[in-house]
Each structure stands twice: as structure tokens, then as C-alpha cells.
């Protein structure tokens, strides 16, 4: 939850403290925003561009599931980008090394809607 607040508020000190230097983000899909981003700076740049390229992009954390090896964040995304609108749930699967986030996989419930949102 602390990391979620850090990313949401652009608290770079918190993000740096809570992630590994080689933090990796996997964005599912086949659209322009899909791919693997390696290194904390690359991930932060990717996330910042999402906000820059939309009129509105909101992520609301709904639940946190904690296991022995992974943590899953369940959240809802709503956004507007030109004539495109997005409203879908996501699972963000997190892998930690010691107490720092090392890897994340963002998987939407409706991949087609996400790919369409970023098209054009």
C-alpha cells in the first residue's frame, strides 16, 4: 500500500526505497503500451507517459492479496484519451526480493479494451 501511495503521488523517494534498481514492469497486450520495461527509471518513465498521454487516467486500489511468494493488487482503471474511454479491472502481480519490489505484471480483465484505448 505504501508503494501504491508513492507511485500515485509521484513520491520518487518512496518508490526508490521500495523497489530494486533493476525493477521490471510487464504490461500485457499487443498495443502500443505493451511490453517489458527494465530498470526503475524505465518503469517510472513508462508510468509517467501514461499520465501525460491521457486527459484522465485514474487507478483505484480495491484490494491487496498477500501470499508467501507474491502479492496481488486488485484495482480499477478509468480513463479518457481523445474519443477513447477505459473502465476495467486489473490485477497487478508483484514479486519481491527481500523487502523491495523486483517485478510486476499488469494484467487487465479486458485486454481488448486496453489495447483499443491506446490505439490510434
Secondary structure as GFF3:
##gff-version 3
##sequence-region A 1 120
A	DSSP	alpha_helix	2	8	.	.	.	ID=ss1
A	DSSP	alpha_helix	12	18	.	.	.	ID=ss2
A	DSSP	beta_strand	19	27	.	.	.	ID=ss3
A	DSSP	beta_strand	35	38	.	.	.	ID=ss4
A	DSSP	alpha_helix	40	52	.	.	.	ID=ss5
A	DSSP	beta_strand	56	66	.	.	.	ID=ss6
A	DSSP	beta_strand	70	81	.	.	.	ID=ss7
A	DSSP	beta_strand	84	97	.	.	.	ID=ss8
A	DSSP	beta_strand	100	108	.	.	.	ID=ss9
A	DSSP	alpha_helix	111	118	.	.	.	ID=ss10
###
